[in-house]
């Protein structure tokens, strides 16, 4: 009887872990799909500003 309980507990643990991983993956995909432009645009602006600053400092 104990072996069955242990086996069921292990199976339940694996199932919960898999469900958790799937939920995290879905959440990450959803965040990337909806918020990609929110963090890509500022990063691009910062990148161009940094590039311009570097170019200007090289000229000096």
mmCIF file as Biopython writes it, N, C-alpha, C and O atoms, coordinates in Angstrom:
data_model
#
loop_
_atom_site.group_PDB
_atom_site.id
_atom_site.type_symbol
_atom_site.label_atom_id
_atom_site.label_alt_id
_atom_site.label_comp_id
_atom_site.label_asym_id
_atom_site.label_entity_id
_atom_site.label_seq_id
_atom_site.pdbx_PDB_ins_code
_atom_site.Cartn_x
_atom_site.Cartn_y
_atom_site.Cartn_z
_atom_site.occupancy
_atom_site.B_iso_or_equiv
_atom_site.auth_seq_id
_atom_site.auth_asym_id
_atom_site.pdbx_PDB_model_num
ATOM 1   N N  . UNK A ? 1  ? 0.838  -1.209 0.000   1.0 0.0 1  A 1 
ATOM 2   C CA . UNK A ? 1  ? 0.000  0.000  0.000   1.0 0.0 1  A 1 
ATOM 3   C C  . UNK A ? 1  ? 0.874  1.261  0.000   1.0 0.0 1  A 1 
ATOM 4   O O  . UNK A ? 1  ? 0.602  2.212  -0.733  1.0 0.0 1  A 1 
ATOM 5   N N  . UNK A ? 2  ? 1.923  1.258  0.826   1.0 0.0 2  A 1 
ATOM 6   C CA . UNK A ? 2  ? 2.808  2.417  0.896   1.0 0.0 2  A 1 
ATOM 7   C C  . UNK A ? 2  ? 3.491  2.681  -0.445  1.0 0.0 2  A 1 
ATOM 8   O O  . UNK A ? 2  ? 3.646  3.832  -0.853  1.0 0.0 2  A 1 
ATOM 9   N N  . UNK A ? 3  ? 3.899  1.603  -1.131  1.0 0.0 3  A 1 
ATOM 10  C CA . UNK A ? 3  ? 4.557  1.745  -2.423  1.0 0.0 3  A 1 
ATOM 11  C C  . UNK A ? 3  ? 3.644  2.456  -3.423  1.0 0.0 3  A 1 
ATOM 12  O O  . UNK A ? 3  ? 4.105  3.295  -4.198  1.0 0.0 3  A 1 
ATOM 13  N N  . UNK A ? 4  ? 2.351  2.123  -3.407  1.0 0.0 4  A 1 
ATOM 14  C CA . UNK A ? 4  ? 1.388  2.745  -4.317  1.0 0.0 4  A 1 
ATOM 15  C C  . UNK A ? 4  ? 1.264  4.239  -3.995  1.0 0.0 4  A 1 
ATOM 16  O O  . UNK A ? 4  ? 1.229  5.080  -4.892  1.0 0.0 4  A 1 
ATOM 17  N N  . UNK A ? 5  ? 1.200  4.545  -2.705  1.0 0.0 5  A 1 
ATOM 18  C CA . UNK A ? 5  ? 1.092  5.953  -2.281  1.0 0.0 5  A 1 
ATOM 19  C C  . UNK A ? 5  ? 2.323  6.738  -2.717  1.0 0.0 5  A 1 
ATOM 20  O O  . UNK A ? 5  ? 2.205  7.850  -3.231  1.0 0.0 5  A 1 
ATOM 21  N N  . UNK A ? 6  ? 3.505  6.158  -2.513  1.0 0.0 6  A 1 
ATOM 22  C CA . UNK A ? 6  ? 4.758  6.818  -2.903  1.0 0.0 6  A 1 
ATOM 23  C C  . UNK A ? 6  ? 4.797  7.015  -4.421  1.0 0.0 6  A 1 
ATOM 24  O O  . UNK A ? 6  ? 5.157  8.088  -4.905  1.0 0.0 6  A 1 
ATOM 25  N N  . UNK A ? 7  ? 4.427  5.982  -5.156  1.0 0.0 7  A 1 
ATOM 26  C CA . UNK A ? 7  ? 4.424  6.068  -6.619  1.0 0.0 7  A 1 
ATOM 27  C C  . UNK A ? 7  ? 3.452  7.153  -7.088  1.0 0.0 7  A 1 
ATOM 28  O O  . UNK A ? 7  ? 3.773  7.927  -7.989  1.0 0.0 7  A 1 
ATOM 29  N N  . UNK A ? 8  ? 2.263  7.209  -6.478  1.0 0.0 8  A 1 
ATOM 30  C CA . UNK A ? 8  ? 1.258  8.207  -6.840  1.0 0.0 8  A 1 
ATOM 31  C C  . UNK A ? 8  ? 1.759  9.610  -6.512  1.0 0.0 8  A 1 
ATOM 32  O O  . UNK A ? 8  ? 1.552  10.552 -7.277  1.0 0.0 8  A 1 
ATOM 33  N N  . UNK A ? 9  ? 2.427  9.735  -5.349  1.0 0.0 9  A 1 
ATOM 34  C CA . UNK A ? 9  ? 2.972  11.037 -4.942  1.0 0.0 9  A 1 
ATOM 35  C C  . UNK A ? 9  ? 4.040  11.499 -5.939  1.0 0.0 9  A 1 
ATOM 36  O O  . UNK A ? 9  ? 4.076  12.668 -6.324  1.0 0.0 9  A 1 
ATOM 37  N N  . UNK A ? 10 ? 4.902  10.575 -6.349  1.0 0.0 10 A 1 
ATOM 38  C CA . UNK A ? 10 ? 5.940  10.908 -7.327  1.0 0.0 10 A 1 
ATOM 39  C C  . UNK A ? 10 ? 5.316  11.328 -8.657  1.0 0.0 10 A 1 
ATOM 40  O O  . UNK A ? 10 ? 5.728  12.318 -9.261  1.0 0.0 10 A 1 
ATOM 41  N N  . UNK A ? 11 ? 4.327  10.570 -9.100  1.0 0.0 11 A 1 
ATOM 42  C CA . UNK A ? 11 ? 3.630  10.875 -10.355 1.0 0.0 11 A 1 
ATOM 43  C C  . UNK A ? 11 ? 2.969  12.246 -10.274 1.0 0.0 11 A 1 
ATOM 44  O O  . UNK A ? 11 ? 3.068  13.052 -11.199 1.0 0.0 11 A 1 
ATOM 45  N N  . UNK A ? 12 ? 2.290  12.499 -9.147  1.0 0.0 12 A 1 
ATOM 46  C CA . UNK A ? 12 ? 1.625  13.787 -8.937  1.0 0.0 12 A 1 
ATOM 47  C C  . UNK A ? 12 ? 2.639  14.923 -8.975  1.0 0.0 12 A 1 
ATOM 48  O O  . UNK A ? 12 ? 2.388  15.977 -9.560  1.0 0.0 12 A 1 
ATOM 49  N N  . UNK A ? 13 ? 3.799  14.691 -8.337  1.0 0.0 13 A 1 
ATOM 50  C CA . UNK A ? 13 ? 4.864  15.699 -8.335  1.0 0.0 13 A 1 
ATOM 51  C C  . UNK A ? 13 ? 5.339  16.008 -9.748  1.0 0.0 13 A 1 
ATOM 52  O O  . UNK A ? 13 ? 5.505  17.172 -10.111 1.0 0.0 13 A 1 
ATOM 53  N N  . UNK A ? 14 ? 5.557  14.961 -10.547 1.0 0.0 14 A 1 
ATOM 54  C CA . UNK A ? 14 ? 5.989  15.143 -11.938 1.0 0.0 14 A 1 
ATOM 55  C C  . UNK A ? 14 ? 4.939  15.900 -12.743 1.0 0.0 14 A 1 
ATOM 56  O O  . UNK A ? 14 ? 5.261  16.825 -13.489 1.0 0.0 14 A 1 
ATOM 57  N N  . UNK A ? 15 ? 3.668  15.491 -12.582 1.0 0.0 15 A 1 
ATOM 58  C CA . UNK A ? 15 ? 2.577  16.143 -13.325 1.0 0.0 15 A 1 
ATOM 59  C C  . UNK A ? 15 ? 2.503  17.622 -12.965 1.0 0.0 15 A 1 
ATOM 60  O O  . UNK A ? 15 ? 2.372  18.474 -13.844 1.0 0.0 15 A 1 
ATOM 61  N N  . UNK A ? 16 ? 2.588  17.928 -11.665 1.0 0.0 16 A 1 
ATOM 62  C CA . UNK A ? 16 ? 2.528  19.321 -11.226 1.0 0.0 16 A 1 
ATOM 63  C C  . UNK A ? 16 ? 3.703  20.119 -11.790 1.0 0.0 16 A 1 
ATOM 64  O O  . UNK A ? 16 ? 3.540  21.268 -12.201 1.0 0.0 16 A 1 
ATOM 65  N N  . UNK A ? 17 ? 4.891  19.502 -11.808 1.0 0.0 17 A 1 
ATOM 66  C CA . UNK A ? 17 ? 6.074  20.172 -12.335 1.0 0.0 17 A 1 
ATOM 67  C C  . UNK A ? 17 ? 5.902  20.464 -13.825 1.0 0.0 17 A 1 
ATOM 68  O O  . UNK A ? 17 ? 6.223  21.559 -14.288 1.0 0.0 17 A 1 
ATOM 69  N N  . UNK A ? 18 ? 5.397  19.489 -14.569 1.0 0.0 18 A 1 
ATOM 70  C CA . UNK A ? 18 ? 5.182  19.657 -16.015 1.0 0.0 18 A 1 
ATOM 71  C C  . UNK A ? 18 ? 4.157  20.764 -16.273 1.0 0.0 18 A 1 
ATOM 72  O O  . UNK A ? 18 ? 4.358  21.618 -17.137 1.0 0.0 18 A 1 
ATOM 73  N N  . UNK A ? 19 ? 3.051  20.740 -15.510 1.0 0.0 19 A 1 
ATOM 74  C CA . UNK A ? 19 ? 2.020  21.775 -15.661 1.0 0.0 19 A 1 
ATOM 75  C C  . UNK A ? 19 ? 2.616  23.150 -15.364 1.0 0.0 19 A 1 
ATOM 76  O O  . UNK A ? 19 ? 2.351  24.114 -16.081 1.0 0.0 19 A 1 
ATOM 77  N N  . UNK A ? 20 ? 3.425  23.237 -14.301 1.0 0.0 20 A 1 
ATOM 78  C CA . UNK A ? 20 ? 4.062  24.499 -13.921 1.0 0.0 20 A 1 
ATOM 79  C C  . UNK A ? 20 ? 4.963  25.007 -15.044 1.0 0.0 20 A 1 
ATOM 80  O O  . UNK A ? 20 ? 4.930  26.187 -15.390 1.0 0.0 20 A 1 
ATOM 81  N N  . UNK A ? 21 ? 5.773  24.100 -15.615 1.0 0.0 21 A 1 
ATOM 82  C CA . UNK A ? 21 ? 6.680  24.474 -16.713 1.0 0.0 21 A 1 
ATOM 83  C C  . UNK A ? 21 ? 5.867  24.985 -17.908 1.0 0.0 21 A 1 
ATOM 84  O O  . UNK A ? 21 ? 6.220  25.999 -18.510 1.0 0.0 21 A 1 
ATOM 85  N N  . UNK A ? 22 ? 4.782  24.284 -18.250 1.0 0.0 22 A 1 
ATOM 86  C CA . UNK A ? 22 ? 3.937  24.682 -19.382 1.0 0.0 22 A 1 
ATOM 87  C C  . UNK A ? 22 ? 3.330  26.066 -19.128 1.0 0.0 22 A 1 
ATOM 88  O O  . UNK A ? 22 ? 3.315  26.918 -20.016 1.0 0.0 22 A 1 
ATOM 89  N N  . UNK A ? 23 ? 2.829  26.281 -17.900 1.0 0.0 23 A 1 
ATOM 90  C CA . UNK A ? 23 ? 2.235  27.581 -17.555 1.0 0.0 23 A 1 
ATOM 91  C C  . UNK A ? 23 ? 3.271  28.695 -17.645 1.0 0.0 23 A 1 
ATOM 92  O O  . UNK A ? 23 ? 2.982  29.776 -18.159 1.0 0.0 23 A 1 
ATOM 93  N N  . UNK A ? 24 ? 4.478  28.432 -17.144 1.0 0.0 24 A 1 
ATOM 94  C CA . UNK A ? 24 ? 5.551  29.434 -17.218 1.0 0.0 24 A 1 
ATOM 95  C C  . UNK A ? 24 ? 5.879  29.739 -18.678 1.0 0.0 24 A 1 
ATOM 96  O O  . UNK A ? 24 ? 6.063  30.899 -19.047 1.0 0.0 24 A 1 
ATOM 97  N N  . UNK A ? 25 ? 5.953  28.689 -19.514 1.0 0.0 25 A 1 
ATOM 98  C CA . UNK A ? 25 ? 6.256  28.859 -20.933 1.0 0.0 25 A 1 
ATOM 99  C C  . UNK A ? 25 ? 5.184  29.701 -21.629 1.0 0.0 25 A 1 
ATOM 100 O O  . UNK A ? 25 ? 5.499  30.604 -22.404 1.0 0.0 25 A 1 
ATOM 101 N N  . UNK A ? 26 ? 3.898  29.390 -21.340 1.0 0.0 26 A 1 
ATOM 102 C CA . UNK A ? 26 ? 2.782  30.142 -21.928 1.0 0.0 26 A 1 
ATOM 103 C C  . UNK A ? 26 ? 2.837  31.600 -21.477 1.0 0.0 26 A 1 
ATOM 104 O O  . UNK A ? 26 ? 2.667  32.515 -22.283 1.0 0.0 26 A 1 
ATOM 105 N N  . UNK A ? 27 ? 3.075  31.804 -20.183 1.0 0.0 27 A 1 
ATOM 106 C CA . UNK A ? 27 ? 3.150  33.165 -19.644 1.0 0.0 27 A 1 
ATOM 107 C C  . UNK A ? 27 ? 4.296  33.941 -20.300 1.0 0.0 27 A 1 
ATOM 108 O O  . UNK A ? 27 ? 4.141  35.111 -20.650 1.0 0.0 27 A 1 
ATOM 109 N N  . UNK A ? 28 ? 5.448  33.278 -20.463 1.0 0.0 28 A 1 
ATOM 110 C CA . UNK A ? 28 ? 6.605  33.926 -21.079 1.0 0.0 28 A 1 
ATOM 111 C C  . UNK A ? 28 ? 6.301  34.277 -22.533 1.0 0.0 28 A 1 
ATOM 112 O O  . UNK A ? 28 ? 6.617  35.378 -22.985 1.0 0.0 28 A 1 
ATOM 113 N N  . UNK A ? 29 ? 5.694  33.352 -23.264 1.0 0.0 29 A 1 
ATOM 114 C CA . UNK A ? 29 ? 5.338  33.614 -24.666 1.0 0.0 29 A 1 
ATOM 115 C C  . UNK A ? 29 ? 4.354  34.773 -24.759 1.0 0.0 29 A 1 
ATOM 116 O O  . UNK A ? 29 ? 4.495  35.646 -25.615 1.0 0.0 29 A 1 
ATOM 117 N N  . UNK A ? 30 ? 3.345  34.781 -23.867 1.0 0.0 30 A 1 
ATOM 118 C CA . UNK A ? 30 ? 2.330  35.831 -23.872 1.0 0.0 30 A 1 
ATOM 119 C C  . UNK A ? 30 ? 2.969  37.182 -23.573 1.0 0.0 30 A 1 
ATOM 120 O O  . UNK A ? 30 ? 2.648  38.188 -24.207 1.0 0.0 30 A 1 
ATOM 121 N N  . UNK A ? 31 ? 3.883  37.193 -22.595 1.0 0.0 31 A 1 
ATOM 122 C CA . UNK A ? 31 ? 4.564  38.440 -22.234 1.0 0.0 31 A 1 
ATOM 123 C C  . UNK A ? 31 ? 5.408  38.943 -23.394 1.0 0.0 31 A 1 
ATOM 124 O O  . UNK A ? 31 ? 5.413  40.136 -23.697 1.0 0.0 31 A 1 
ATOM 125 N N  . UNK A ? 32 ? 6.120  38.031 -24.038 1.0 0.0 32 A 1 
ATOM 126 C CA . UNK A ? 32 ? 6.949  38.426 -25.179 1.0 0.0 32 A 1 
ATOM 127 C C  . UNK A ? 32 ? 6.074  38.967 -26.305 1.0 0.0 32 A 1 
ATOM 128 O O  . UNK A ? 32 ? 6.411  39.972 -26.932 1.0 0.0 32 A 1 
ATOM 129 N N  . UNK A ? 33 ? 4.948  38.298 -26.559 1.0 0.0 33 A 1 
ATOM 130 C CA . UNK A ? 33 ? 4.055  38.700 -27.644 1.0 0.0 33 A 1 
ATOM 131 C C  . UNK A ? 33 ? 3.425  40.062 -27.384 1.0 0.0 33 A 1 
ATOM 132 O O  . UNK A ? 33 ? 3.285  40.871 -28.302 1.0 0.0 33 A 1 
ATOM 133 N N  . UNK A ? 34 ? 3.043  40.320 -26.125 1.0 0.0 34 A 1 
ATOM 134 C CA . UNK A ? 34 ? 2.319  41.552 -25.827 1.0 0.0 34 A 1 
ATOM 135 C C  . UNK A ? 34 ? 3.229  42.702 -25.423 1.0 0.0 34 A 1 
ATOM 136 O O  . UNK A ? 34 ? 2.920  43.861 -25.698 1.0 0.0 34 A 1 
ATOM 137 N N  . UNK A ? 35 ? 4.350  42.394 -24.773 1.0 0.0 35 A 1 
ATOM 138 C CA . UNK A ? 35 ? 5.202  43.462 -24.247 1.0 0.0 35 A 1 
ATOM 139 C C  . UNK A ? 35 ? 6.533  43.607 -24.965 1.0 0.0 35 A 1 
ATOM 140 O O  . UNK A ? 35 ? 7.372  44.404 -24.545 1.0 0.0 35 A 1 
ATOM 141 N N  . UNK A ? 36 ? 6.747  42.852 -26.043 1.0 0.0 36 A 1 
ATOM 142 C CA . UNK A ? 36 ? 8.032  42.918 -26.747 1.0 0.0 36 A 1 
ATOM 143 C C  . UNK A ? 36 ? 8.361  44.362 -27.117 1.0 0.0 36 A 1 
ATOM 144 O O  . UNK A ? 36 ? 9.470  44.829 -26.859 1.0 0.0 36 A 1 
ATOM 145 N N  . UNK A ? 37 ? 7.399  45.077 -27.724 1.0 0.0 37 A 1 
ATOM 146 C CA . UNK A ? 37 ? 7.650  46.445 -28.172 1.0 0.0 37 A 1 
ATOM 147 C C  . UNK A ? 37 ? 7.894  47.383 -26.995 1.0 0.0 37 A 1 
ATOM 148 O O  . UNK A ? 37 ? 8.586  48.391 -27.141 1.0 0.0 37 A 1 
ATOM 149 N N  . UNK A ? 38 ? 7.327  47.059 -25.817 1.0 0.0 38 A 1 
ATOM 150 C CA . UNK A ? 38 ? 7.500  47.929 -24.648 1.0 0.0 38 A 1 
ATOM 151 C C  . UNK A ? 38 ? 8.963  47.981 -24.221 1.0 0.0 38 A 1 
ATOM 152 O O  . UNK A ? 38 ? 9.458  49.043 -23.843 1.0 0.0 38 A 1 
ATOM 153 N N  . UNK A ? 39 ? 9.671  46.831 -24.279 1.0 0.0 39 A 1 
ATOM 154 C CA . UNK A ? 39 ? 11.080 46.854 -23.874 1.0 0.0 39 A 1 
ATOM 155 C C  . UNK A ? 39 ? 12.056 46.871 -25.041 1.0 0.0 39 A 1 
ATOM 156 O O  . UNK A ? 39 ? 13.226 47.200 -24.847 1.0 0.0 39 A 1 
ATOM 157 N N  . UNK A ? 40 ? 11.605 46.521 -26.270 1.0 0.0 40 A 1 
ATOM 158 C CA . UNK A ? 40 ? 12.516 46.564 -27.422 1.0 0.0 40 A 1 
ATOM 159 C C  . UNK A ? 40 ? 12.774 48.011 -27.846 1.0 0.0 40 A 1 
ATOM 160 O O  . UNK A ? 40 ? 13.911 48.377 -28.141 1.0 0.0 40 A 1 
ATOM 161 N N  . UNK A ? 41 ? 11.716 48.841 -27.879 1.0 0.0 41 A 1 
ATOM 162 C CA . UNK A ? 41 ? 11.859 50.236 -28.319 1.0 0.0 41 A 1 
ATOM 163 C C  . UNK A ? 41 ? 12.814 51.016 -27.405 1.0 0.0 41 A 1 
ATOM 164 O O  . UNK A ? 41 ? 13.752 51.634 -27.909 1.0 0.0 41 A 1 
ATOM 165 N N  . UNK A ? 42 ? 12.607 51.010 -26.061 1.0 0.0 42 A 1 
ATOM 166 C CA . UNK A ? 42 ? 13.565 51.726 -25.195 1.0 0.0 42 A 1 
ATOM 167 C C  . UNK A ? 42 ? 14.990 51.200 -25.323 1.0 0.0 42 A 1 
ATOM 168 O O  . UNK A ? 42 ? 15.943 51.979 -25.312 1.0 0.0 42 A 1 
ATOM 169 N N  . UNK A ? 43 ? 15.138 49.879 -25.447 1.0 0.0 43 A 1 
ATOM 170 C CA . UNK A ? 43 ? 16.476 49.305 -25.612 1.0 0.0 43 A 1 
ATOM 171 C C  . UNK A ? 43 ? 17.111 49.789 -26.914 1.0 0.0 43 A 1 
ATOM 172 O O  . UNK A ? 43 ? 18.302 50.100 -26.952 1.0 0.0 43 A 1 
ATOM 173 N N  . UNK A ? 44 ? 16.313 49.850 -27.978 1.0 0.0 44 A 1 
ATOM 174 C CA . UNK A ? 44 ? 16.821 50.313 -29.272 1.0 0.0 44 A 1 
ATOM 175 C C  . UNK A ? 44 ? 17.244 51.779 -29.182 1.0 0.0 44 A 1 
ATOM 176 O O  . UNK A ? 44 ? 18.300 52.157 -29.689 1.0 0.0 44 A 1 
ATOM 177 N N  . UNK A ? 45 ? 16.408 52.610 -28.528 1.0 0.0 45 A 1 
ATOM 178 C CA . UNK A ? 45 ? 16.725 54.040 -28.355 1.0 0.0 45 A 1 
ATOM 179 C C  . UNK A ? 45 ? 18.030 54.190 -27.563 1.0 0.0 45 A 1 
ATOM 180 O O  . UNK A ? 45 ? 18.920 54.946 -27.952 1.0 0.0 45 A 1 
ATOM 181 N N  . UNK A ? 46 ? 18.130 53.457 -26.445 1.0 0.0 46 A 1 
ATOM 182 C CA . UNK A ? 46 ? 19.348 53.517 -25.614 1.0 0.0 46 A 1 
ATOM 183 C C  . UNK A ? 46 ? 20.564 53.067 -26.424 1.0 0.0 46 A 1 
ATOM 184 O O  . UNK A ? 46 ? 21.639 53.658 -26.326 1.0 0.0 46 A 1 
ATOM 185 N N  . UNK A ? 47 ? 20.379 52.004 -27.232 1.0 0.0 47 A 1 
ATOM 186 C CA . UNK A ? 47 ? 21.474 51.481 -28.044 1.0 0.0 47 A 1 
ATOM 187 C C  . UNK A ? 47 ? 21.972 52.538 -29.031 1.0 0.0 47 A 1 
ATOM 188 O O  . UNK A ? 47 ? 23.177 52.736 -29.186 1.0 0.0 47 A 1 
ATOM 189 N N  . UNK A ? 48 ? 21.018 53.222 -29.705 1.0 0.0 48 A 1 
ATOM 190 C CA . UNK A ? 48 ? 21.395 54.240 -30.688 1.0 0.0 48 A 1 
ATOM 191 C C  . UNK A ? 48 ? 22.053 55.443 -30.019 1.0 0.0 48 A 1 
ATOM 192 O O  . UNK A ? 48 ? 23.018 55.998 -30.544 1.0 0.0 48 A 1 
ATOM 193 N N  . UNK A ? 49 ? 21.526 55.849 -28.849 1.0 0.0 49 A 1 
ATOM 194 C CA . UNK A ? 49 ? 22.131 56.971 -28.110 1.0 0.0 49 A 1 
ATOM 195 C C  . UNK A ? 49 ? 23.569 56.612 -27.717 1.0 0.0 49 A 1 
ATOM 196 O O  . UNK A ? 49 ? 24.493 57.411 -27.869 1.0 0.0 49 A 1 
ATOM 197 N N  . UNK A ? 50 ? 23.726 55.375 -27.203 1.0 0.0 50 A 1 
ATOM 198 C CA . UNK A ? 50 ? 25.056 54.911 -26.789 1.0 0.0 50 A 1 
ATOM 199 C C  . UNK A ? 50 ? 26.007 54.873 -27.982 1.0 0.0 50 A 1 
ATOM 200 O O  . UNK A ? 50 ? 27.170 55.264 -27.875 1.0 0.0 50 A 1 
ATOM 201 N N  . UNK A ? 51 ? 25.497 54.394 -29.125 1.0 0.0 51 A 1 
ATOM 202 C CA . UNK A ? 51 ? 26.300 54.299 -30.339 1.0 0.0 51 A 1 
ATOM 203 C C  . UNK A ? 51 ? 26.738 55.699 -30.794 1.0 0.0 51 A 1 
ATOM 204 O O  . UNK A ? 51 ? 27.894 55.910 -31.163 1.0 0.0 51 A 1 
ATOM 205 N N  . UNK A ? 52 ? 25.786 56.655 -30.760 1.0 0.0 52 A 1 
ATOM 206 C CA . UNK A ? 52 ? 26.079 58.029 -31.169 1.0 0.0 52 A 1 
ATOM 207 C C  . UNK A ? 52 ? 27.126 58.648 -30.249 1.0 0.0 52 A 1 
ATOM 208 O O  . UNK A ? 52 ? 28.068 59.296 -30.706 1.0 0.0 52 A 1 
ATOM 209 N N  . UNK A ? 53 ? 26.943 58.432 -28.922 1.0 0.0 53 A 1 
ATOM 210 C CA . UNK A ? 53 ? 27.898 58.963 -27.931 1.0 0.0 53 A 1 
ATOM 211 C C  . UNK A ? 53 ? 29.288 58.398 -28.198 1.0 0.0 53 A 1 
ATOM 212 O O  . UNK A ? 53 ? 30.287 59.117 -28.159 1.0 0.0 53 A 1 
ATOM 213 N N  . UNK A ? 54 ? 29.331 57.082 -28.473 1.0 0.0 54 A 1 
ATOM 214 C CA . UNK A ? 54 ? 30.621 56.418 -28.718 1.0 0.0 54 A 1 
ATOM 215 C C  . UNK A ? 54 ? 31.265 57.010 -29.975 1.0 0.0 54 A 1 
ATOM 216 O O  . UNK A ? 54 ? 32.469 57.268 -29.994 1.0 0.0 54 A 1 
ATOM 217 N N  . UNK A ? 55 ? 30.475 57.221 -31.011 1.0 0.0 55 A 1 
ATOM 218 C CA . UNK A ? 55 ? 30.981 57.787 -32.261 1.0 0.0 55 A 1 
ATOM 219 C C  . UNK A ? 55 ? 31.501 59.207 -32.023 1.0 0.0 55 A 1 
ATOM 220 O O  . UNK A ? 55 ? 32.558 59.580 -32.531 1.0 0.0 55 A 1 
ATOM 221 N N  . UNK A ? 56 ? 30.750 59.995 -31.247 1.0 0.0 56 A 1 
ATOM 222 C CA . UNK A ? 56 ? 31.173 61.369 -30.955 1.0 0.0 56 A 1 
ATOM 223 C C  . UNK A ? 56 ? 32.460 61.390 -30.140 1.0 0.0 56 A 1 
ATOM 224 O O  . UNK A ? 56 ? 33.345 62.207 -30.397 1.0 0.0 56 A 1 
ATOM 225 N N  . UNK A ? 57 ? 32.568 60.503 -29.164 1.0 0.0 57 A 1 
ATOM 226 C CA . UNK A ? 57 ? 33.766 60.453 -28.320 1.0 0.0 57 A 1 
ATOM 227 C C  . UNK A ? 57 ? 34.976 60.005 -29.145 1.0 0.0 57 A 1 
ATOM 228 O O  . UNK A ? 57 ? 36.102 60.425 -28.880 1.0 0.0 57 A 1 
ATOM 229 N N  . UNK A ? 58 ? 34.741 59.156 -30.141 1.0 0.0 58 A 1 
ATOM 230 C CA . UNK A ? 58 ? 35.834 58.718 -31.003 1.0 0.0 58 A 1 
ATOM 231 C C  . UNK A ? 58 ? 36.328 59.875 -31.872 1.0 0.0 58 A 1 
ATOM 232 O O  . UNK A ? 58 ? 37.520 59.966 -32.166 1.0 0.0 58 A 1 
ATOM 233 N N  . UNK A ? 59 ? 35.413 60.760 -32.284 1.0 0.0 59 A 1 
ATOM 234 C CA . UNK A ? 59 ? 35.786 61.914 -33.093 1.0 0.0 59 A 1 
ATOM 235 C C  . UNK A ? 59 ? 36.648 62.880 -32.283 1.0 0.0 59 A 1 
ATOM 236 O O  . UNK A ? 59 ? 37.575 63.482 -32.825 1.0 0.0 59 A 1 
ATOM 237 N N  . UNK A ? 60 ? 36.356 63.032 -31.006 1.0 0.0 60 A 1 
ATOM 238 C CA . UNK A ? 60 ? 37.145 63.927 -30.138 1.0 0.0 60 A 1 
ATOM 239 C C  . UNK A ? 60 ? 38.487 63.311 -29.869 1.0 0.0 60 A 1 
ATOM 240 O O  . UNK A ? 60 ? 39.305 63.899 -29.161 1.0 0.0 60 A 1 
#
